[in-house]
Amino acid sequence: GMQIDQQPGATHIYLQAAITEALQEYGLQEIRPVKTPSDKAITLKDSPTQAEPSFHSRYRSMTGSLTYIAMKGRPDISHATSMVSRYNSNPDQTHQDAVNRIFAYLKGTIDYGTCYSDNTKLLEGFVDSDFSGCPDTSRSTTGWIFMLGGAPISWQSQRQGSISHS
């Protein structure tokens, strides 16, 4: 599902085939594209009810596909994918809607890829975090990305341990 296009001075990585395959597998070929992978107005929380086994299984499969796509060359969905994956143990329809939104974003950006340029050897790093951003546990989320040649080479977004208030 990965296409690599090498040209003088740059290497491009695309995941059009993997995204198309995932959209087909989950019956989302006709989903309307959106401009962002997540909606800031929606806060995901633990579900008060237990998910049906088939719903649960499909949800985990979909988040696994998104994780694969994110790790193979689409770090732009990493944070949104991390957020929905937190609820793999017991998702509900709100979580499923968030997963579908990520797929809608991928459909609209299917031709996006990662470009590693030979023009710059500059190593850049960026870090950000929130404070007690998780509504369920009050844990913070920290993320970082390192870029070389204008493209990501390493990134991570993770929820930190519980914060002690004194």
C-alpha positions in Angstrom: 0.0 0.0 0.0 3.0 2.3 -0.1 4.3 4.1 -3.2 7.8 5.5 -3.3 8.7 8.0 -6.0 12.4 8.9 -6.1 13.4 11.9 -8.2 16.7 13.9 -8.2 16.8 15.8 -4.9 13.7 14.3 -3.3 11.9 11.1 -2.3 8.2 11.0 -2.0 6.1 8.5 0.0 2.4 8.1 -0.8 -0.2 5.8 0.7 -3.0 6.1 -1.8 -3.4 2.4 -2.3 -3.5 1.6 1.5 -6.1 4.4 2.0 -8.2 3.3 -0.9 -8.1 -0.3 0.3 -9.2 0.8 3.9 -12.0 2.9 2.6 -13.3 0.0 0.5 -12.9 -2.5 3.4 -15.0 -0.4 5.7 -17.6 0.7 3.1 -16.5 4.3 3.2 -15.8 5.0 -0.5 -18.7 7.5 -0.6 -17.8 9.4 2.6 -17.8 13.1 2.2 -14.2 14.5 2.6 -13.5 17.0 5.5 -10.6 19.4 5.9 -9.3 18.3 9.3 -8.9 14.8 10.9 -10.6 15.8 14.1 -13.2 18.2 15.4 -12.0 20.4 18.2 -15.6 20.9 19.4 -16.0 17.2 20.3 -14.4 15.8 23.4 -14.2 12.0 23.5 -15.0 10.4 26.9 -15.4 6.9 28.3 -18.6 5.2 27.2 -21.1 4.4 30.0 -22.4 1.3 28.1 -20.7 -1.8 26.9 -20.2 -2.0 23.1 -21.6 -4.9 21.1 -18.8 -7.4 20.2 -19.2 -6.9 16.4 -19.1 -3.1 16.8 -16.1 -3.4 19.1 -14.2 -5.6 16.7 -14.9 -3.3 13.7 -13.8 -0.3 15.7 -10.5 -1.9 16.7 -9.9 -3.0 13.1 -10.5 0.5 11.9 -8.2 2.2 14.4 -5.6 -0.4 13.6 -5.8 0.5 9.9 -5.5 4.2 10.8 -2.4 3.5 13.0 -0.8 1.6 10.1 -1.4 4.6 7.7 -0.2 7.1 10.3 3.0 5.2 11.0 3.8 4.5 7.3 3.8 8.1 6.2 0.8 10.1 7.2 1.8 11.7 10.6 -0.9 14.3 10.0 -3.4 11.8 11.4 -1.3 10.6 14.3 -2.8 12.7 17.0 -6.4 12.1 16.0 -5.7 8.4 15.6 -4.1 8.3 19.1 -7.1 9.9 20.6 -9.6 7.4 19.1 -7.4 4.5 19.9 -7.6 5.3 23.6 -11.2 4.0 23.5 -10.4 0.6 21.8 -11.5 -1.2 25.0 -15.1 0.1 24.9 -16.1 2.5 22.0 -19.5 4.0 21.4 -21.0 5.8 18.4 -19.3 9.1 19.3 -15.9 7.4 19.0 -17.0 5.7 15.8 -18.0 9.1 14.3 -14.5 10.4 15.2 -12.9 7.4 13.4 -15.1 8.0 10.4 -14.0 11.6 10.3 -10.4 10.6 10.1 -11.2 8.4 7.1 -13.2 11.3 5.6 -10.1 13.5 6.0 -7.9 10.8 4.4 -10.3 10.6 1.4 -10.0 14.3 0.8 -6.2 14.2 1.2 -5.5 10.9 -0.5 -2.9 12.4 -2.7 -0.9 13.9 0.2 2.4 12.3 1.0 5.7 12.8 2.7 8.6 14.4 0.8 12.2 14.0 2.0 14.3 16.6 0.3 18.0 16.5 -0.3 18.1 20.3 -0.4 18.3 20.6 3.4 20.0 18.6 6.0 18.5 20.6 8.8 17.2 18.6 11.8 14.2 20.2 13.5 12.3 19.2 16.6 9.0 20.4 17.9 7.3 19.5 21.2 3.9 20.4 22.7 1.7 19.3 25.5 -1.5 20.1 27.3 -2.3 20.1 31.0 -4.8 17.5 32.3 -6.5 17.4 28.9 -8.1 14.0 29.2 -11.6 14.4 30.6 -11.7 10.8 31.9 -8.3 10.7 33.8 -7.0 14.3 33.9 -3.8 13.0 32.3 -1.8 15.3 30.1 -0.9 14.5 26.5 2.6 15.2 25.2 3.6 15.1 21.5 6.8 15.6 19.6 8.1 15.4 16.1 11.6 15.5 14.6 12.0 16.4 10.9 15.0 16.0 8.6 15.0 17.4 5.1 11.6 19.0 5.7 9.9 15.7 6.4 9.1 13.8 9.6 11.5 11.0 10.7 10.2 10.4 14.2 7.0 11.4 16.1 4.9 10.4 19.1 1.9 11.5 21.0 1.2 9.9 24.3 -0.9 10.4 27.4 1.2 10.9 30.6 0.7 9.5 34.0 -1.7 11.0 36.5 -1.0 14.4 37.7 -0.7 15.0 41.5 -2.3 18.2 42.7 -1.1 19.7 45.9 
